[in-house]
Amino acid sequence: MREQSVPSSSLNIAALSGLERRAWVRYPSRRRIDARRFGTAKRYAWEAIIRDVTPSGLGLVLPHAIRQGAILVVEPRGRGLNRLLLARVVHVVSQVDGWLHGCELANPLTDAERRDLLKP
């Protein structure tokens, strides 16, 4: 069997390289929350901001970097969502306003919970 060549103009380079792996649309948010390492007391929580939300993850801006693989307890402030979220840090990127942590949730959000996290 002979291999066929594909014109480079028809290739989706991002898809082939794995650069674009998003399974969900990311919804922007500016919701303030408390976040802490799993196993630490609530009084050791940091103020964080949710940058974006998907059913399976959060983008969290924290004042300092947390190592990849760490488990965070995320506690929304105020009204609405009233359960704690467990999130594993998948990647960390320095930003002007802090450190952006891409986190995967242990349990997916329902549509109502996702909408609640989009409220300020």
Backbone as JSON Lines, residues from 0, in Angstrom:
{"i":0,"aa":"M","n":[0.84,-1.17,0.0],"ca":[0.0,0.0,0.0],"c":[0.88,1.23,0.0]}
{"i":1,"aa":"R","n":[0.52,2.17,-0.82],"ca":[1.33,3.37,-1.02],"c":[0.79,4.52,-0.17]}
{"i":2,"aa":"E","n":[1.68,5.27,0.51],"ca":[1.27,6.43,1.29],"c":[0.9,7.57,0.37]}
{"i":3,"aa":"Q","n":[-0.13,8.29,0.74],"ca":[-0.53,9.47,-0.02],"c":[-0.02,10.7,0.69]}
{"i":4,"aa":"S","n":[0.43,11.65,-0.08],"ca":[0.86,12.91,0.53],"c":[-0.33,13.85,0.6]}
{"i":5,"aa":"V","n":[-0.34,14.65,1.65],"ca":[-1.42,15.61,1.86],"c":[-0.82,17.0,1.75]}
{"i":6,"aa":"P","n":[-1.42,17.87,0.96],"ca":[-0.89,19.22,0.84],"c":[-0.86,19.9,2.21]}
{"i":7,"aa":"S","n":[0.24,20.58,2.51],"ca":[0.39,21.21,3.82],"c":[-0.68,22.24,4.09]}
{"i":8,"aa":"S","n":[-1.25,22.85,3.07],"ca":[-2.28,23.86,3.27],"c":[-3.56,23.27,3.85]}
{"i":9,"aa":"S","n":[-3.76,21.94,3.72],"ca":[-4.98,21.33,4.23],"c":[-4.8,20.73,5.63]}
{"i":10,"aa":"L","n":[-3.61,20.82,6.19],"ca":[-3.36,20.25,7.51],"c":[-3.73,21.25,8.6]}
{"i":11,"aa":"N","n":[-4.32,20.75,9.65],"ca":[-4.56,21.56,10.84],"c":[-3.39,21.29,11.79]}
{"i":12,"aa":"I","n":[-2.39,22.14,11.73],"ca":[-1.15,21.93,12.48],"c":[-1.42,21.86,13.97]}
{"i":13,"aa":"A","n":[-2.3,22.72,14.5],"ca":[-2.6,22.71,15.93],"c":[-3.19,21.36,16.35]}
{"i":14,"aa":"A","n":[-4.09,20.82,15.53],"ca":[-4.7,19.54,15.88],"c":[-3.67,18.41,15.85]}
{"i":15,"aa":"L","n":[-2.79,18.41,14.87],"ca":[-1.78,17.36,14.77],"c":[-0.76,17.43,15.89]}
{"i":16,"aa":"S","n":[-0.41,18.64,16.31],"ca":[0.62,18.79,17.33],"c":[0.07,18.64,18.73]}
{"i":17,"aa":"G","n":[-1.27,18.61,18.88],"ca":[-1.86,18.49,20.19],"c":[-1.95,19.81,20.93]}
{"i":18,"aa":"L","n":[-1.67,20.93,20.25],"ca":[-1.72,22.23,20.92],"c":[-3.14,22.61,21.33]}
{"i":19,"aa":"E","n":[-4.11,22.21,20.56],"ca":[-5.5,22.55,20.87],"c":[-6.2,21.28,21.32]}
{"i":20,"aa":"R","n":[-6.29,21.1,22.64],"ca":[-6.88,19.88,23.19],"c":[-8.15,20.15,23.97]}
{"i":21,"aa":"R","n":[-8.7,21.33,23.85],"ca":[-9.87,21.7,24.65],"c":[-11.08,20.9,24.22]}
{"i":22,"aa":"A","n":[-11.72,20.27,25.2],"ca":[-12.93,19.51,24.93],"c":[-14.17,20.35,25.2]}
{"i":23,"aa":"W","n":[-14.03,21.45,25.93],"ca":[-15.16,22.29,26.32],"c":[-14.9,23.75,25.98]}
{"i":24,"aa":"V","n":[-15.96,24.47,25.79],"ca":[-15.87,25.93,25.64],"c":[-15.52,26.51,27.0]}
{"i":25,"aa":"R","n":[-14.63,27.48,27.02],"ca":[-14.28,28.16,28.26],"c":[-15.09,29.44,28.38]}
{"i":26,"aa":"Y","n":[-15.78,29.58,29.51],"ca":[-16.6,30.75,29.75],"c":[-15.85,31.68,30.7]}
{"i":27,"aa":"P","n":[-15.68,32.95,30.33],"ca":[-14.93,33.88,31.19],"c":[-15.69,34.21,32.47]}
{"i":28,"aa":"S","n":[-14.93,34.43,33.53],"ca":[-15.5,34.74,34.83],"c":[-14.55,35.68,35.57]}
{"i":29,"aa":"R","n":[-15.05,36.37,36.56],"ca":[-14.23,37.21,37.46],"c":[-14.64,36.93,38.91]}
{"i":30,"aa":"R","n":[-15.23,35.77,39.15],"ca":[-15.74,35.42,40.48],"c":[-14.6,35.23,41.46]}
{"i":31,"aa":"R","n":[-14.73,35.84,42.63],"ca":[-13.74,35.68,43.7],"c":[-14.1,34.43,44.51]}
{"i":32,"aa":"I","n":[-13.07,33.68,44.84],"ca":[-13.25,32.44,45.61],"c":[-12.1,32.32,46.6]}
{"i":33,"aa":"D","n":[-12.2,31.34,47.47],"ca":[-11.09,30.98,48.35],"c":[-10.54,29.65,47.87]}
{"i":34,"aa":"A","n":[-9.23,29.51,47.88],"ca":[-8.59,28.26,47.46],"c":[-7.48,27.92,48.46]}
{"i":35,"aa":"R","n":[-7.34,26.64,48.73],"ca":[-6.28,26.19,49.64],"c":[-5.83,24.81,49.23]}
{"i":36,"aa":"R","n":[-4.66,24.44,49.68],"ca":[-4.17,23.08,49.41],"c":[-5.05,22.08,50.16]}
{"i":37,"aa":"F","n":[-5.32,20.95,49.53],"ca":[-6.08,19.89,50.16],"c":[-5.35,19.46,51.44]}
{"i":38,"aa":"G","n":[-6.1,19.33,52.52],"ca":[-5.5,18.91,53.78],"c":[-5.11,20.05,54.71]}
{"i":39,"aa":"T","n":[-5.27,21.3,54.25],"ca":[-4.96,22.44,55.12],"c":[-6.27,23.07,55.61]}
{"i":40,"aa":"A","n":[-6.16,23.76,56.73],"ca":[-7.34,24.4,57.33],"c":[-7.83,25.57,56.49]}
{"i":41,"aa":"K","n":[-9.1,25.87,56.64],"ca":[-9.73,26.96,55.9],"c":[-9.03,28.29,56.13]}
{"i":42,"aa":"R","n":[-8.49,28.49,57.32],"ca":[-7.83,29.78,57.62],"c":[-6.57,30.01,56.78]}
{"i":43,"aa":"Y","n":[-6.08,28.97,56.11],"ca":[-4.89,29.1,55.25],"c":[-5.24,29.3,53.78]}
{"i":44,"aa":"A","n":[-6.5,29.59,53.52],"ca":[-6.95,29.78,52.13],"c":[-6.44,31.11,51.58]}
{"i":45,"aa":"W","n":[-6.24,31.13,50.26],"ca":[-5.85,32.35,49.55],"c":[-7.06,32.87,48.81]}
{"i":46,"aa":"E","n":[-7.1,34.19,48.64],"ca":[-8.12,34.75,47.76],"c":[-7.67,34.48,46.33]}
{"i":47,"aa":"A","n":[-8.59,34.01,45.52],"ca":[-8.29,33.73,44.12],"c":[-9.44,34.25,43.26]}
{"i":48,"aa":"I","n":[-9.18,34.32,41.98],"ca":[-10.2,34.74,41.03],"c":[-10.34,33.65,39.97]}
{"i":49,"aa":"I","n":[-11.58,33.3,39.69],"ca":[-11.82,32.34,38.6],"c":[-11.7,33.12,37.29]}
{"i":50,"aa":"R","n":[-10.8,32.72,36.43],"ca":[-10.6,33.36,35.12],"c":[-11.56,32.8,34.08]}
{"i":51,"aa":"D","n":[-11.73,31.45,34.11],"ca":[-12.67,30.82,33.18],"c":[-13.18,29.51,33.76]}
{"i":52,"aa":"V","n":[-14.31,29.06,33.21],"ca":[-15.01,27.89,33.73],"c":[-15.4,26.99,32.57]}
{"i":53,"aa":"T","n":[-15.23,25.69,32.75],"ca":[-15.79,24.67,31.87],"c":[-16.49,23.66,32.77]}
{"i":54,"aa":"P","n":[-17.26,22.74,32.23],"ca":[-17.88,21.74,33.09],"c":[-16.86,20.88,33.84]}
{"i":55,"aa":"S","n":[-15.65,20.74,33.3],"ca":[-14.66,19.86,33.92],"c":[-13.44,20.58,34.49]}
{"i":56,"aa":"G","n":[-13.43,21.92,34.46],"ca":[-12.24,22.59,34.97],"c":[-12.43,24.08,35.22]}
{"i":57,"aa":"L","n":[-11.41,24.64,35.85],"ca":[-11.38,26.06,36.18],"c":[-10.0,26.63,35.85]}
{"i":58,"aa":"G","n":[-9.99,27.88,35.46],"ca":[-8.75,28.65,35.39],"c":[-8.73,29.55,36.6]}
{"i":59,"aa":"L","n":[-7.79,29.37,37.51],"ca":[-7.73,30.13,38.76],"c":[-6.5,31.02,38.79]}
{"i":60,"aa":"V","n":[-6.69,32.29,39.12],"ca":[-5.56,33.2,39.31],"c":[-5.29,33.3,40.8]}
{"i":61,"aa":"L","n":[-4.09,32.89,41.19],"ca":[-3.65,32.92,42.59],"c":[-2.45,33.86,42.71]}
{"i":62,"aa":"P","n":[-2.18,34.36,43.93],"ca":[-1.06,35.29,44.1],"c":[0.31,34.66,43.94]}
{"i":63,"aa":"H","n":[0.42,33.34,44.0],"ca":[1.69,32.65,43.81],"c":[1.46,31.3,43.13]}
{"i":64,"aa":"A","n":[2.52,30.72,42.65],"ca":[2.42,29.46,41.89],"c":[2.26,28.27,42.84]}
{"i":65,"aa":"I","n":[1.39,27.36,42.46],"ca":[1.21,26.08,43.14],"c":[1.7,25.01,42.17]}
{"i":66,"aa":"R","n":[2.4,24.04,42.68],"ca":[3.01,23.03,41.8],"c":[1.98,22.21,41.04]}
{"i":67,"aa":"Q","n":[2.36,21.83,39.85],"ca":[1.53,20.97,39.01],"c":[1.27,19.66,39.74]}
{"i":68,"aa":"G","n":[0.03,19.18,39.71],"ca":[-0.34,17.94,40.38],"c":[-0.94,18.15,41.76]}
{"i":69,"aa":"A","n":[-0.77,19.34,42.33],"ca":[-1.32,19.61,43.66],"c":[-2.85,19.61,43.6]}
{"i":70,"aa":"I","n":[-3.47,19.23,44.7],"ca":[-4.93,19.24,44.81],"c":[-5.34,20.47,45.61]}
{"i":71,"aa":"L","n":[-6.27,21.22,45.06],"ca":[-6.78,22.41,45.72],"c":[-8.23,22.21,46.12]}
{"i":72,"aa":"V","n":[-8.6,22.81,47.25],"ca":[-10.0,22.9,47.67],"c":[-10.45,24.3,47.28]}
{"i":73,"aa":"V","n":[-11.48,24.37,46.46],"ca":[-12.0,25.65,45.97],"c":[-13.36,25.88,46.62]}
{"i":74,"aa":"E","n":[-13.49,27.04,47.28],"ca":[-14.73,27.36,47.96],"c":[-15.27,28.69,47.46]}
{"i":75,"aa":"P","n":[-16.35,28.64,46.67],"ca":[-16.95,29.89,46.18],"c":[-17.46,30.74,47.34]}
{"i":76,"aa":"R","n":[-17.37,32.05,47.17],"ca":[-17.86,32.99,48.18],"c":[-19.28,33.42,47.85]}
{"i":77,"aa":"G","n":[-20.0,33.84,48.87],"ca":[-21.31,34.44,48.66],"c":[-22.39,33.43,48.31]}
{"i":78,"aa":"R","n":[-23.33,33.91,47.53],"ca":[-24.52,33.13,47.19],"c":[-24.24,32.08,46.12]}
{"i":79,"aa":"G","n":[-25.22,31.23,45.94],"ca":[-25.14,30.28,44.84],"c":[-24.5,28.96,45.23]}
{"i":80,"aa":"L","n":[-23.53,28.54,44.45],"ca":[-22.88,27.24,44.63],"c":[-22.44,27.07,46.07]}
{"i":81,"aa":"N","n":[-22.88,25.99,46.69],"ca":[-22.58,25.81,48.11],"c":[-21.8,24.54,48.41]}
{"i":82,"aa":"R","n":[-21.12,24.0,47.43],"ca":[-20.29,22.82,47.69],"c":[-18.83,23.16,47.44]}
{"i":83,"aa":"L","n":[-17.97,22.47,48.15],"ca":[-16.53,22.63,47.92],"c":[-16.18,21.86,46.65]}
{"i":84,"aa":"L","n":[-15.22,22.39,45.9],"ca":[-14.75,21.74,44.69],"c":[-13.32,21.27,44.9]}
{"i":85,"aa":"L","n":[-13.01,20.08,44.45],"ca":[-11.63,19.6,44.45],"c":[-11.09,19.74,43.05]}
{"i":86,"aa":"A","n":[-9.9,20.34,42.93],"ca":[-9.33,20.6,41.62],"c":[-7.85,20.25,41.62]}
{"i":87,"aa":"R","n":[-7.41,19.55,40.58],"ca":[-5.99,19.2,40.43],"c":[-5.35,20.2,39.48]}
{"i":88,"aa":"V","n":[-4.22,20.77,39.9],"ca":[-3.5,21.72,39.06],"c":[-2.85,20.97,37.91]}
{"i":89,"aa":"V","n":[-3.2,21.37,36.69],"ca":[-2.68,20.72,35.49],"c":[-1.52,21.51,34.89]}
{"i":90,"aa":"H","n":[-1.63,22.84,34.92],"ca":[-0.54,23.68,34.43],"c":[-0.58,25.04,35.12]}
{"i":91,"aa":"V","n":[0.57,25.72,35.12],"ca":[0.71,27.01,35.78],"c":[1.44,27.96,34.85]}
{"i":92,"aa":"V","n":[0.91,29.19,34.7],"ca":[1.5,30.19,33.82],"c":[1.53,31.53,34.55]}
{"i":93,"aa":"S","n":[2.66,32.21,34.5],"ca":[2.79,33.54,35.09],"c":[1.95,34.54,34.29]}
{"i":94,"aa":"Q","n":[1.23,35.4,35.0],"ca":[0.39,36.44,34.4],"c":[0.73,37.77,35.07]}
{"i":95,"aa":"V","n":[0.29,38.86,34.5],"ca":[0.52,40.18,35.07],"c":[-0.13,40.28,36.45]}
{"i":96,"aa":"D","n":[-1.33,39.69,36.6],"ca":[-2.08,39.81,37.85],"c":[-1.91,38.63,38.8]}
{"i":97,"aa":"G","n":[-0.95,37.77,38.59],"ca":[-0.7,36.62,39.46],"c":[-0.31,35.4,38.64]}
{"i":98,"aa":"W","n":[-0.66,34.24,39.12],"ca":[-0.33,32.98,38.46],"c":[-1.62,32.29,38.05]}
{"i":99,"aa":"L","n":[-1.75,32.0,36.75],"ca":[-2.92,31.3,36.24],"c":[-2.7,29.8,36.36]}
{"i":100,"aa":"H","n":[-3.63,29.15,37.06],"ca":[-3.58,27.7,37.27],"c":[-4.71,27.05,36.49]}
{"i":101,"aa":"G","n":[-4.38,26.22,35.54],"ca":[-5.39,25.43,34.84],"c":[-5.67,24.22,35.69]}
{"i":102,"aa":"C","n":[-6.91,24.04,36.12],"ca":[-7.26,22.98,37.06],"c":[-8.36,22.07,36.5]}
{"i":103,"aa":"E","n":[-8.2,20.79,36.77],"ca":[-9.2,19.79,36.39],"c":[-10.01,19.44,37.63]}
{"i":104,"aa":"L","n":[-11.33,19.51,37.53],"ca":[-12.19,19.21,38.67],"c":[-12.34,17.72,38.88]}
{"i":105,"aa":"A","n":[-12.42,17.32,40.15],"ca":[-12.62,15.91,40.49],"c":[-14.01,15.45,40.08]}
{"i":106,"aa":"N","n":[-15.0,16.35,40.21],"ca":[-16.38,16.05,39.83],"c":[-16.87,17.16,38.92]}
{"i":107,"aa":"P","n":[-17.4,16.82,37.76],"ca":[-17.86,17.85,36.81],"c":[-18.94,18.74,37.41]}
{"i":108,"aa":"L","n":[-19.01,19.96,36.91],"ca":[-20.04,20.91,37.31],"c":[-21.33,20.63,36.53]}
{"i":109,"aa":"T","n":[-22.43,20.85,37.18],"ca":[-23.71,20.81,36.46],"c":[-23.83,22.13,35.69]}
{"i":110,"aa":"D","n":[-24.77,22.22,34.79],"ca":[-24.99,23.48,34.06],"c":[-25.32,24.61,35.02]}
{"i":111,"aa":"A","n":[-26.14,24.33,36.04],"ca":[-26.52,25.36,37.01],"c":[-25.3,25.81,37.82]}
{"i":112,"aa":"E","n":[-24.44,24.89,38.21],"ca":[-23.23,25.26,38.96],"c":[-22.28,26.08,38.1]}
{"i":113,"aa":"R","n":[-22.12,25.69,36.85],"ca":[-21.26,26.44,35.94],"c":[-21.78,27.86,35.78]}
{"i":114,"aa":"R","n":[-23.09,28.01,35.55],"ca":[-23.67,29.35,35.42],"c":[-23.47,30.17,36.69]}
{"i":115,"aa":"D","n":[-23.59,29.53,37.84],"ca":[-23.4,30.23,39.11],"c":[-21.98,30.77,39.24]}
{"i":116,"aa":"L","n":[-21.0,30.01,38.78],"ca":[-19.6,30.45,38.88],"c":[-19.27,31.58,37.9]}
{"i":117,"aa":"L","n":[-20.15,31.84,36.96],"ca":[-19.95,32.94,36.02],"c":[-20.44,34.26,36.59]}
{"i":118,"aa":"K","n":[-21.21,34.21,37.68],"ca":[-21.72,35.42,38.31],"c":[-20.62,36.05,39.17]}
{"i":119,"aa":"P","n":[-20.54,37.38,39.18],"ca":[-19.51,38.03,40.02],"c":[-19.75,37.86,41.5]}
